[in-house]
Amino acid sequence: MQNPRCSFLILFIQLVSIISFCSYARQIRGEDNKTSAIEVDVGIILDLETNVGKVMNISILLALADYHANASRGAIKIVPHFRDSKRNDVEAASSAINLLKDVQVQAIFGPQMSTQTDFVIDIGNRTKVPIISPATSPSLSVKENPFFIRGALPSSSQTKAIAAIVRNYDWRQVVIIYEDSSYGTGIVPHLTDALLEINTLVSYRSVLSPSANDDEILKELYNLNTKQTRVFIVHLQPYLASRLFLKAKEAGMMNSGYAWIITDVLTSLLDSVDNSVIESSMQGVLGIKPYIPRSNELNNYTRRWRKRFRQEYPDMDPVQLNVYGLWAYDSITALTKAIAKVGTTIIPKFKKADTRENLTDLDALGTSEFGSLLLDSMQNTTLETGLSGEFRIFDGELQLYTYEIVNIIGKGERSVGFWTEKDGILHKLKINSKTAKSMNEQLAAIIWPGESTIVPRGWEIPTSGEKLKVGVPVKGGLEQFIKVEINAKTQAVTVTGFIPDVFKEVIEHLPYAIPYEFIPFPIDSPTSQDYDNLVYKISSKEYDAVVGDVTILASRAKYVDFTLPFSESGISAVVSVGNDDRKNAWIFLKPLKSELWITTGGFFIFIGFVVWVLEHRVNKEFRGPKHKQVGMIFWFSFSTLVFAHRERVTSNFTRFVLIVWVFVVLVLTSSYTANLTSMLTVQQLQPSITDLNDLIKNGEYVGYQEGSFVKDILKHMKFDSSKFRSYSTLEEYSDALSRGSKNGGVGAIVDELPYLRLFLNKYCRKYIMVGPTYKAAGFGFAFPKGSPLVPDVSRAVLLVMEGEFMNNIIQKWFGNETECPKQDGMVIASSLTLDSFKGLFLIAGVSAGSALLLFFLIFLYQNREILATDDSVWQKLCAIANAFDKEKDNPNSMSQKPSEGNEIQTATLFAESEASTEILPNLSLQSPEIKISDGLGASPPPEGFSTTEPGTPVHENITRITEEI
């Protein structure tokens, strides 16, 4: 029987074993007697000495409290471990190492400064612990640091919004003021690129040390005030920005005409700036900040936040909740969701490194197995209803949706618009953040510095009192364009002419006054300076502008900016006028080119031959002695030129050929008459040279204006530079053209159209413009590259050119151009060429050749018995020739013995003819309309082609009687 004591002992041991097993199991699951949840340690590193650090601290406490309040029993418990970096980079790194080594946190929120974050990120990469930081510097890359998650917008994300504001007001240059720190320098390249995309230049970069004193700030502001640009983009921390604006007010840079834009950090933390600074020195400033949509949840949270802040910091002045506090709340909320998602899959602990190796202190920390899973969940997460709006992290970067644009007025700010990457600047947003469909591209009315409602133009003439230094060319001729006179005693410069008058009128059309002074620049000096040297004086900052007959060229535009041209463009040539052909004794030959004369003569002979062939066998007028037949060929053909042929034709082939040929002759004679009339009646200025290529072929000398770029154009056209001669005045132009190349002159003057117009207006009877007009951009005013004056002056140029002033000033300096006959577009009558009549000659040749071919085919067919004989070829040809020369019998001939009735009728006819002769003695008895037979019988009825004039009544009577016979 078992001992009762032994049974009790066994029972006690079993009970202890069960209790021990349960305790061990609960330890495995992370449970103890005090809690039933797994604990996850999270490190928080903030600058608790700053207002931003305190704001985020309260938001983090509230986010964790909300998480635990809503968590179910048994959920993961998040234990925060706060550390103060005390605005020190080393302290921040030390705090991170302490949290990883002693606490073994699975994630770290912070630090908030970029320089501190840079150290901590490297530690997080080594230990595989996610670092969630609100640091905004673009130099901190989430791509290069896999365990870095940015819990705020990078400063580079606002650059396009700033550029949109600058473009909205058409500012062409800006000045960037930033602090010399990683926070300040990080935005500069991104902002510069965004401005370049809208063709706006950063004219100056002002760098301020974070430790700069007031004197240094004021000195830099005075330096900025001596420059033209009046648009300033400020990227400073609030404590440094406050001092900057105070000194800007002192320097007079917060008055009308200035524009100031502050970046998102300063705008979002505006409540940390003293109200006295805002009211006295920041009125009219524009700012941008991330847009936070209003909601009931945000209002309730703001009240809770203020209450908790007073509890934590009862001795502090009230601080406003800002966007960084909201982002901190949303970041911790996203972190708690990620921890809750992966916390039950693995026990949160560190994997220690191999202790057998020589390890550094950082390597000895080990790596977190939990951190890698947490990172995967955090890198792409979205809070649809975050306190800051839609809080979405993609690839470790917080995504941007909308920026709000505000205008600082009074003690606070006023919203004037919004910016989105999709739609740009907007005046209003819908509740769902979609833009309204109405016209929505402009900002609301803005009060600018100096309480001005006029948009600053973005630049001013420097306040140092210096005038705009305007270079003008000094040369010996063409004073109608520009003439520079220097008083020998006072050295005062007087500039007159067409171009200075245009410039002065343009300056008067600007909406502001610009003081300027003219500085002479010799063009025709012994140093051989030209217009290019004058333009380069701008890029070397010796001149602020150049006014003169300066042509806009691509090579010059590399160094300066030109306004719109104010003169016509083009390059052409002027040559002397040739002799008047109207006094030429042989002018009647000029209407047709020689090849056309030869072709026409050849066709006359050819048509005469064809007609002779077709009529030789059947028409007595084309028979007879050989010399008579040859004469008939020439006579008949050439008589058609004046339609004087009277010979009758009987062959239908001949009639067809003559119909076509007479039409050709009609066209030829009409064209000849018209061209000859033009040559004799229209006053013509025949150029001595019609093509510039003739100058090259003939080795002629070419003239150009001294100092002009035309010399380079001539070289490009393959002219020999040894054949160049430069001149300065219109009189030298005329003298050189009159003498010609052989007598020390030139064959042509090549210059720009404005000069040639002036030259021809003075010598319009002696010279003429020839050749093609080569395109050029015309005259323009030159300014430094990127000068804000260029667009305003260009608009003023358009206003001047569109008004009546331009006509008046042209009349003043160049006179009335209608006094000389206008040469542009003059058509000089030229000889007609064969090309214009090829079609007619082709038709005439084909028709004549076809008729001739058909005639020979019919003739050979009719004499086929000759070809069928056994004679030799020569004998056959001779027989064919004899048959062709033999007159063909007239089928209409009557018998040789007329009847008795016919004899009576013949006698009656002669009697009537004699009577008619007595009545009309001038009527010839041998009229071509009557053919009396030679005793062999009556002639056939009249037929054929004749161009004789219609007969008189007696002729008609005789013809009628003949027909009755």
LINKALIN-V895290 format. One record per pair of residues at least 6 apart in sequence whose ideal C-beta (glycine too) atoms are under 6 Angstrom apart, sorted by the first residue. I is the first residue (numbers start at 1). J is the second residue. Records with the same first field share a line. If there is no record, write none. Layout:
I=J + J
This chain:
30=38
36=74
37=74 + 75 + 76 + 77
38=76 + 343
39=77 + 79
40=76 + 78 + 106 + 339 + 348
41=79 + 103 + 105
42=78 + 80 + 105 + 107
43=81 + 99 + 105 + 108
44=60 + 80 + 82 + 109
45=83 + 85 + 92 + 95 + 110 + 111
46=53 + 56 + 57 + 110 + 112
47=53 + 85 + 87 + 112
48=84
51=272 + 319
52=324
55=325
56=324 + 325 + 328
58=305 + 308 + 309
59=325 + 328 + 329
60=328 + 332
63=329 + 332 + 333
64=80
67=336
76=339 + 340 + 343
81=99 + 103
83=95
85=91 + 92 + 111 + 116
89=115 + 116 + 119
92=111 + 116
93=119
96=120 + 123
99=105
100=127 + 365
101=365
104=350
106=348 + 368 + 370 + 371
107=130 + 374
108=131
109=132
110=133
111=117
112=134
114=135 + 137 + 182 + 183
115=182
117=133 + 135
120=131
121=131 + 145 + 148
124=131 + 147
125=145 + 147
126=362
127=365 + 367
128=367 + 368 + 371 + 372
129=368 + 371
130=147 + 149 + 371 + 374 + 375 + 378
131=147 + 148
132=149 + 151 + 331
134=151 + 152 + 324
136=152 + 154 + 155
137=182 + 183 + 186
138=154 + 156 + 186
139=186
142=148 + 150 + 396 + 397
147=375
149=378 + 396
150=397 + 398
151=327 + 331
152=327
153=290 + 398 + 400
155=187
156=190
157=400
158=264 + 288
159=190 + 191 + 194
160=194
161=288 + 403 + 419
163=194 + 195 + 198
164=419 + 424 + 425
166=200
167=198
168=425
169=455
171=231 + 458
172=200 + 788
173=201 + 203 + 229 + 788
174=231 + 233
175=204 + 229 + 232
176=202 + 205 + 233
177=206 + 232 + 234
178=184 + 235
179=208 + 210 + 236 + 240
180=207 + 209
181=210
184=235
187=235
192=202
201=786
203=229
206=220
217=243 + 244 + 247
218=247
221=247 + 248 + 251
225=463
226=462 + 464
228=459
229=459
230=257 + 258 + 456 + 458 + 459 + 460
231=259 + 458
232=260
233=261
234=262
235=263
238=266 + 269 + 272 + 273
241=266
242=273 + 277
245=281 + 282
246=281
248=254
249=281
254=449
255=450
256=450 + 452
257=456 + 460
258=449
259=456
260=285
261=286
262=285 + 287
264=288 + 289
267=287 + 289
268=289 + 322 + 323
271=320
275=411
279=411
282=408
284=447 + 448 + 449
285=408
286=407
287=406
288=403 + 405
289=404
290=323
291=402 + 404
292=388
293=389
298=387
301=387
302=321
305=321
326=387 + 388
327=388
329=387
330=383 + 386 + 387 + 388 + 391
334=381 + 383
338=374 + 377 + 378
341=377
342=373 + 374 + 377
346=369 + 370
348=370
350=366 + 368
351=366 + 367 + 369
352=366
353=359 + 363 + 364 + 366
379=396
380=394
381=393
382=392
383=391
392=399
402=418 + 420
403=419
404=415 + 418
405=416 + 417
406=413 + 415
407=414 + 416 + 446
409=447
416=443 + 444 + 446
417=425 + 427 + 443
418=426 + 429
419=425
423=435
426=435 + 440
427=440
428=436
459=788
467=515 + 516 + 517
468=514 + 516 + 544
469=519 + 543 + 544
470=516 + 518 + 545 + 547
471=519 + 521 + 534 + 537 + 543 + 546
472=484 + 495 + 518 + 547 + 548
473=521 + 523 + 534 + 548
474=484 + 520 + 522
475=523 + 524
476=524 + 728
477=728 + 729
480=758 + 813
481=497 + 498 + 499 + 549
482=497 + 499 + 548
483=496 + 497
484=495 + 520
485=494
486=493
493=518 + 520
495=518
498=813
499=548
501=809
502=566
503=547
505=800 + 805
506=796 + 797 + 800
507=514
509=796 + 799
510=792 + 796
521=534
523=707
524=706
530=707
531=550 + 707
534=546
535=546 + 556 + 560 + 782
537=543
538=560 + 782 + 784
539=559
545=783
546=782
547=781
549=779
550=782
551=776
552=562 + 565 + 777 + 780
560=782
561=783 + 785 + 787 + 790
562=780 + 782
563=780 + 781 + 790 + 793 + 794 + 797
564=794 + 797
565=777 + 778 + 779 + 780
566=797
567=754 + 778 + 779
568=753
569=776 + 777 + 778
570=753 + 773 + 776
571=752 + 774 + 776
572=756 + 769 + 773
573=692 + 748 + 750 + 770 + 771
574=749 + 756 + 767 + 769
575=687 + 688 + 689 + 748 + 770
576=688 + 737 + 767
577=685 + 766 + 768
578=686 + 688
581=587
582=680
590=831
591=672 + 675 + 676
592=832
593=831 + 833
595=834
596=834
599=834
604=637 + 638
607=637 + 661 + 848
608=633 + 634 + 636 + 637
609=633
610=657 + 848 + 852
611=636 + 654
612=622 + 633
614=651 + 653 + 654 + 855
615=622 + 649 + 651 + 654
616=622
617=888
618=650 + 888
619=650
621=647
622=632
636=645 + 647
639=645
640=665
641=665
643=947
646=948
648=944 + 946
649=944 + 945
650=944
653=851 + 855
655=945
656=851
657=847 + 848 + 851
660=844 + 847
661=844
664=840 + 844
667=840
671=832
675=832
678=829
679=829
684=828
685=768
687=768 + 770
690=770
692=771
695=747 + 748
700=741 + 747
701=723 + 725 + 741 + 746
702=719 + 723 + 746 + 748 + 750
703=725 + 727 + 736 + 746 + 749
704=710 + 711 + 726 + 750
705=751
706=726 + 728
710=750 + 751
725=746
727=733
730=759 + 762
733=749 + 759
734=763
736=745 + 746
739=745
741=747
758=814
761=817 + 820
764=820
768=823
769=823
783=789 + 790
863=883
866=879 + 880
892=940
894=937 + 938
896=936 + 937
905=965
916=954
920=954
929=955 + 959
930=958
931=939
933=939
